[in-house]
């Protein structure tokens, strides 16, 4: 990011009362992502229709997040659900207006916002047949938001998987970056590896050396038998019910070792690292969920990773949308200071 862009972000944060955020190097250029913590606004705009999965975004959600001292939002968006199937694959103007509203709310509350391209099953199943549509959608999104401030980031694709293997994804992400850079040459772009953005897949990620304004993401849900127990979309998850996370030395070491792997990849490749998703499903006991969340946050903070918790107010949520109150144990865990 250019120096004037970095200074623009610093001034922006100062206006929000967050002047203490520290700029960190990004491949020899400036970036102020370290210290950014927040939430995924999940189950809303990435649903087939907003509200279908139980979450409709409200102004007060943005304010509540900012008031608790968080400054980063990842906004999962299912663009393909609102774009024509035939060329030129036009995105529904009404849906664009809804996303515009969400970004305006983020801006009003001095929140950095990530426009995340979420849920594209057809692309995972048949990349060759969907490549043209995927790139055309990104062209529209990039053009539509090219005048947005540096506090709006783009994320190329959530959790590449299926037939979108490493070789295919590495080739496609270069094309997607070229589309974005045509109108947004200096915007921060978030990109992750295959296998659902796993840490292990970072080794397979191949990024263009000449684009240094990239933020590399991973998602963290280990151990899955704990974080996803009772999740209806996970095969066999009912058998995991009752799994706890006690915070034993071995359990904590495993978290730290995983974070070490992500940090080592970032250091080797001179790329900043972002933990874009982590969380535990509501079927687990709150004591274990709180312990796990607190330790993951502390370990990520100790490694200098910005992060967004999955998610704000649904099955993993730290906020209860019925009572309009925070689930205090999870909130406190997310606000816990970095371990020494």
ABEGO torsion letter per residue (X at the ends): XBAAAAAAAAAAAAAAGAAABBBBBBGGBBBAABGBBEBBBBGBAABABBGAAGBBBBAAAAAAAAAAGBABBBBBBBAAAABBABOAGBBBAAAAAAAAAAAAAAAAAGBBBBBBBBGBAAAAABAAAAAAAAAAAAAAAAAAAAABBAABBBBABBGBBEABBAAAAAAAAAAAAAAAAAABAABBBBBBBBGGGBAAAAAABBBBAABABBBBBBBBAOBAAAAABGBAABBGAAAABGBBBAGBAAAAAAAAAAAAAAAAAAAAAGBBBBBABBEBBAABBAAAAAAAAAAAAAAAAAAGBBBBBOBAABAABABBAAAGBBBAAAAAAAABBBBX
